[in-house]
Amino acid sequence: MEEVLLVEDIPVEDASPKGAIITIWTLNRPNKLNALNNKIHEEIKKECIRVESDDNVRVVIIRGAPPPPVQESEKQKPSSFAAGADISEFEGKNSDDVRPFFEDNAWEAVWNLSKPTIAMVDGFALGGGTELALSCDIRFASEKSKFGQPEINLGLIPGGGGTQRLCRLLGYGKAMEIILSGNMIGTDEALKIGLVNAVCKSEELAEYTIYFAKEIAKKSPHTIKVAKRVIRASLDLPFTEGVLAERSEFVALFDTEDKEIGVKAFLERKDPLWRGE
């Protein structure tokens, strides 16, 4: 049976509390450019449940499997993070058929994780692939990557949160341009408009992403969760309420062990040994 999602847990030896890991999920349908089918969605949702219940998991990285080796006379497939949804699963379906799937999907499962998430994009991230990257907190891409929401060319619109997340991330006008045109954009444009956080060479992307993830993993896991929660609240709350929410969470951290550990370590010029509390 095809393993559509490969999972690898990488230990972070110098993080505290001990046992910290970074989990890497690889979308594994390289012959289909890692297109997101129903099975991948189910596997991602299962992994989200596992990650949320495992205190050792500090960061989640999502990437696409590299293209398979070519046989003689075959054409090399391009690199892909996820080249959209598996369109073959759309044919002949009506709204009653697809509604249950879209009401319980992997995009929202990833978005709702309390742990930091990073999309490691090397190649095409189109349609649902762009939406999966948008569901992550941070996006790093190789210089050969392409992004886009081409659903309009199928008589559809983005259905995995693309209209909402693009608008909040890039602004109304740029979201309109990307969604209504269906055109792809390269990494120069993606970096310029803030769709990705950083761009590097393809052969350096994994090292760059894992290094950054380890830096996050070395922070207090409790404080990281609080920081993500407060930043995420800014998307839903009016500004004044958001500032109040930040203040409340900031003050509450003064009652945690990790605040005392962090302050004492800073004053003594030592590395903090977090308790995660």
Backbone torsions as a table, in degrees:
resi	resn	phi	psi	omega
1	MET	NA	137.3	-177.7
2	GLU	-65.5	128.3	172.9
3	GLU	-88.6	102.7	-173.8
4	VAL	-83.9	-14.3	177.4
5	LEU	-136.1	115.1	177.6
6	LEU	-95.2	136.3	-176.9
7	VAL	-122.1	129.1	177.3
8	GLU	-131.2	128.1	177.5
9	ASP	-104.2	124.3	-178.1
10	ILE	-108.2	122.6	179.3
11	PRO	-71.2	147.0	175.1
12	VAL	-114.7	96.8	-167.7
13	GLU	-64.0	-37.5	-173.6
14	ASP	-98.2	22.5	175.8
15	ALA	-98.0	158.5	176.8
16	SER	-135.7	147.8	-5.0
17	PRO	-59.3	162.0	-178.2
18	LYS	-63.9	156.6	179.1
19	GLY	95.5	4.6	-176.6
20	ALA	-63.8	139.7	176.8
21	ILE	-137.0	153.4	166.8
22	ILE	-106.2	131.4	179.0
23	THR	-105.9	132.5	-179.7
24	ILE	-113.3	123.6	177.5
25	TRP	-105.9	125.5	179.1
26	THR	-111.0	116.2	174.5
27	LEU	-66.7	120.1	-166.3
28	ASN	-119.5	65.8	170.4
29	ARG	-132.6	58.6	-171.7
30	PRO	-60.3	-29.5	177.8
31	ASN	-69.1	-18.2	177.7
32	LYS	-112.0	22.7	-178.4
33	LEU	56.2	32.3	178.1
34	ASN	58.5	32.7	177.2
35	ALA	-58.8	144.2	-174.1
36	LEU	-85.9	104.4	175.6
37	ASN	-99.4	179.8	-177.7
38	ASN	-58.7	-38.6	-176.6
39	LYS	-66.1	-40.5	177.5
40	ILE	-61.7	-42.9	178.2
41	HIS	-57.8	-44.5	-179.4
42	GLU	-64.3	-41.1	-179.8
43	GLU	-67.5	-39.9	177.8
44	ILE	-64.0	-41.9	179.4
45	LYS	-62.8	-40.0	177.5
46	LYS	-62.5	-43.0	-179.6
47	GLU	-67.3	-33.2	176.7
48	CYS	-62.4	-40.5	177.5
49	ILE	-64.0	-43.4	179.1
50	ARG	-61.6	-46.7	-177.3
51	VAL	-64.8	-42.1	-176.7
52	GLU	-65.7	-28.3	-177.8
53	SER	-94.0	-3.6	-176.9
54	ASP	-109.2	107.2	-178.3
55	ASP	-66.1	-18.5	179.6
56	ASN	-73.0	-25.6	-179.7
57	VAL	-75.7	119.3	-177.7
58	ARG	-102.6	-34.7	-176.5
59	VAL	-144.3	145.0	175.4
60	VAL	-113.0	130.4	173.5
61	ILE	-115.3	132.8	177.4
62	ILE	-117.0	131.5	179.8
63	ARG	-143.7	172.0	176.5
64	GLY	-105.7	149.4	176.7
65	ALA	-67.0	145.3	177.9
66	PRO	-68.6	161.1	179.5
67	PRO	-63.0	148.0	-178.4
68	PRO	-70.5	157.4	175.7
69	PRO	-60.5	144.7	-178.7
70	VAL	-89.8	145.3	171.5
71	GLN	-87.8	165.5	-179.5
72	GLU	-57.1	134.3	179.4
73	SER	76.9	-4.8	177.2
74	GLU	-86.0	155.3	177.8
75	LYS	-92.2	135.9	179.7
76	GLN	-66.0	128.1	175.8
77	LYS	-74.0	149.0	179.6
78	PRO	-75.5	160.3	174.5
79	SER	-68.8	148.0	-177.2
80	SER	-152.8	135.3	167.6
81	PHE	-76.1	-61.4	172.0
82	ALA	-164.7	114.7	-175.8
83	ALA	-85.7	49.3	175.7
84	GLY	91.0	-168.9	176.1
85	ALA	-77.8	163.2	175.0
86	ASP	-80.9	99.1	-172.5
87	ILE	-62.5	-24.1	179.3
88	SER	-62.0	-21.9	179.6
89	GLU	-84.4	-3.4	-179.6
90	PHE	-92.0	-26.5	-170.8
91	GLU	-61.9	130.1	176.0
92	GLY	78.0	1.6	-177.6
93	LYS	-88.1	145.8	173.7
94	ASN	-112.1	-177.9	-174.4
95	SER	-61.9	-37.3	179.0
96	ASP	-65.2	-31.6	-179.9
97	ASP	-70.1	-40.4	-170.9
98	VAL	-95.5	-18.6	-175.3
99	ARG	-58.1	-47.0	-179.2
100	PRO	-58.0	-39.1	179.9
101	PHE	-64.7	-46.1	-176.3
102	PHE	-75.7	-18.3	175.7
103	GLU	-81.9	-12.7	179.4
104	ASP	-141.7	80.6	-170.5
105	ASN	-122.2	169.4	-177.1
106	ALA	-71.5	-31.0	-179.8
107	TRP	-58.4	-46.3	-179.2
108	GLU	-72.8	-32.8	177.8
109	ALA	-61.7	-43.5	177.7
110	VAL	-67.5	-44.2	-179.0
111	TRP	-58.9	-35.5	-174.8
112	ASN	-86.7	0.2	177.2
113	LEU	-64.8	141.7	176.5
114	SER	-83.7	-15.3	179.0
115	LYS	-86.3	149.2	176.5
116	PRO	-62.5	143.8	-178.3
117	THR	-128.6	142.3	-179.2
118	ILE	-130.0	128.0	171.7
119	ALA	-91.2	124.0	178.3
120	MET	-106.1	97.2	-168.5
121	VAL	-100.4	117.6	177.7
122	ASP	-128.5	91.0	-177.7
123	GLY	114.4	-148.1	-174.6
124	PHE	-71.5	131.5	167.5
125	ALA	-132.1	95.7	-172.2
126	LEU	-124.2	148.8	176.9
127	GLY	54.6	-119.2	178.8
128	GLY	-62.1	-22.9	175.6
129	GLY	-69.6	-44.2	173.4
130	THR	-61.5	-40.4	-179.9
131	GLU	-65.5	-34.5	176.3
132	LEU	-67.5	-40.9	176.1
133	ALA	-63.1	-39.4	178.3
134	LEU	-67.4	-26.0	178.2
135	SER	-72.8	-16.6	177.1
136	CYS	-84.8	160.5	-178.3
137	ASP	-76.9	-33.4	-174.8
138	ILE	-136.1	146.2	-179.7
139	ARG	-130.3	120.8	171.7
140	PHE	-112.7	140.9	-175.5
141	ALA	-136.4	152.6	171.9
142	SER	-82.1	162.1	-175.8
143	GLU	-66.6	-15.9	-179.3
144	LYS	-96.8	9.7	-176.3
145	SER	-77.9	154.5	177.2
146	LYS	-134.8	139.8	179.7
147	PHE	-123.5	155.6	176.3
148	GLY	172.4	161.4	175.8
149	GLN	-122.1	84.7	-174.8
150	PRO	-86.4	12.8	-176.5
151	GLU	-56.4	-30.3	-178.0
152	ILE	-58.8	-28.4	179.9
153	ASN	-73.9	-12.4	177.3
154	LEU	-103.4	6.4	-174.7
155	GLY	76.4	24.8	-178.8
156	LEU	-128.3	176.8	171.0
157	ILE	-124.3	166.0	174.2
158	PRO	-56.5	136.9	-177.6
159	GLY	-121.1	3.7	-179.5
160	GLY	-112.8	32.2	177.5
161	GLY	94.4	2.6	-175.5
162	GLY	-61.4	-40.9	-178.9
163	THR	-63.6	-37.3	-176.1
164	GLN	-81.1	-44.7	-175.9
165	ARG	-73.5	-38.2	176.4
166	LEU	-62.1	-42.6	-179.0
167	CYS	-63.1	-41.7	-179.3
168	ARG	-73.1	-32.2	-177.8
169	LEU	-82.3	-41.6	-171.7
170	LEU	-110.6	-16.8	-175.5
171	GLY	101.8	161.7	-173.6
172	TYR	-60.4	-49.6	-173.9
173	GLY	-65.2	-45.1	-178.6
174	LYS	-68.5	-37.6	176.1
175	ALA	-61.9	-43.0	176.8
176	MET	-59.1	-46.1	-178.2
177	GLU	-59.5	-47.4	-176.5
178	ILE	-67.7	-43.6	-174.3
179	ILE	-77.3	-41.4	-177.2
180	LEU	-75.3	-29.4	179.5
181	SER	-82.6	-34.0	-174.1
182	GLY	72.4	8.6	-176.5
183	ASN	-79.2	155.5	174.8
184	MET	-87.8	151.1	173.3
185	ILE	-125.9	146.5	179.9
186	GLY	-86.9	-177.8	-173.7
187	THR	-74.4	-26.7	176.2
188	ASP	-60.2	-48.2	179.4
189	GLU	-68.1	-41.1	-178.6
190	ALA	-61.0	-39.8	178.6
191	LEU	-70.5	-40.9	-178.7
192	LYS	-61.1	-40.7	-176.2
193	ILE	-91.2	-3.7	177.2
194	GLY	89.5	14.4	177.6
195	LEU	-71.3	-33.6	175.4
196	VAL	-120.5	155.0	-178.9
197	ASN	-86.3	-32.0	-178.2
198	ALA	-158.2	155.3	177.9
199	VAL	-129.4	136.7	176.0
200	CYS	-145.7	175.8	178.9
201	LYS	-64.4	149.4	-176.9
202	SER	-56.7	-42.5	-177.2
203	GLU	-72.5	-11.0	179.9
204	GLU	-106.0	-5.8	-171.1
205	LEU	-64.1	-46.6	-177.5
206	ALA	-63.2	-45.8	-179.9
207	GLU	-61.0	-44.1	179.9
208	TYR	-61.6	-46.0	-176.6
209	THR	-67.1	-45.1	-178.7
210	ILE	-66.8	-38.5	176.6
211	TYR	-59.2	-46.4	-179.9
212	PHE	-63.6	-42.4	179.5
213	ALA	-61.9	-39.0	178.6
214	LYS	-66.0	-35.2	177.3
215	GLU	-62.2	-41.0	176.5
216	ILE	-65.8	-41.7	-176.0
217	ALA	-63.4	-20.9	-179.5
218	LYS	-83.3	-8.4	177.7
219	LYS	-81.2	171.2	175.4
220	SER	-63.4	120.2	-179.0
221	PRO	-61.7	-33.2	178.0
222	HIS	-67.4	-45.0	-178.1
223	THR	-67.5	-35.3	176.6
224	ILE	-60.6	-43.6	178.3
225	LYS	-61.3	-43.2	179.8
226	VAL	-63.6	-44.8	-179.6
227	ALA	-59.7	-44.9	179.6
228	LYS	-63.9	-42.1	-179.4
229	ARG	-61.1	-42.2	-177.8
230	VAL	-72.6	-41.7	177.8
231	ILE	-62.5	-43.5	178.8
232	ARG	-61.8	-34.6	-179.7
233	ALA	-62.0	-26.4	-179.3
234	SER	-63.8	-20.5	178.5
235	LEU	-75.8	-22.8	-174.4
236	ASP	-111.2	-27.3	-173.5
237	LEU	-96.1	145.7	167.9
238	PRO	-58.9	155.7	-172.3
239	PHE	-54.0	-49.1	-176.4
240	THR	-62.3	-41.1	178.2
241	GLU	-67.5	-34.4	178.5
242	GLY	-65.2	-41.3	177.5
243	VAL	-62.7	-39.9	177.9
244	LEU	-64.9	-39.5	178.4
245	ALA	-64.4	-42.6	177.5
246	GLU	-60.3	-46.3	-178.8
247	ARG	-60.3	-42.2	-179.6
248	SER	-62.7	-44.5	179.8
249	GLU	-68.6	-38.7	178.6
250	PHE	-61.2	-48.3	-179.1
251	VAL	-62.7	-41.6	-178.3
252	ALA	-62.2	-30.3	179.7
253	LEU	-65.7	-18.5	177.9
254	PHE	-70.2	-11.9	177.2
255	ASP	-96.9	6.1	-176.9
256	THR	-98.6	153.5	176.4
257	GLU	-65.5	-36.8	-176.4
258	ASP	-65.6	-30.0	175.2
259	LYS	-62.8	-45.4	179.7
260	GLU	-64.6	-41.7	179.3
261	ILE	-62.3	-46.1	-178.2
262	GLY	-64.5	-44.0	-179.4
263	VAL	-66.0	-44.7	-179.3
264	LYS	-64.1	-42.3	179.3
265	ALA	-63.1	-40.4	178.6
266	PHE	-61.5	-47.2	-177.7
267	LEU	-66.9	-31.6	-179.8
268	GLU	-93.7	2.3	179.4
269	ARG	55.7	47.2	177.0
270	LYS	-121.4	165.1	172.8
271	ASP	-79.0	132.6	-179.7
272	PRO	-71.3	142.4	173.3
273	LEU	-107.4	91.1	-172.5
274	TRP	-65.6	149.4	172.5
275	ARG	-99.0	-19.4	-176.4
276	GLY	78.0	25.4	-178.1
277	GLU	-134.9	NA	NA
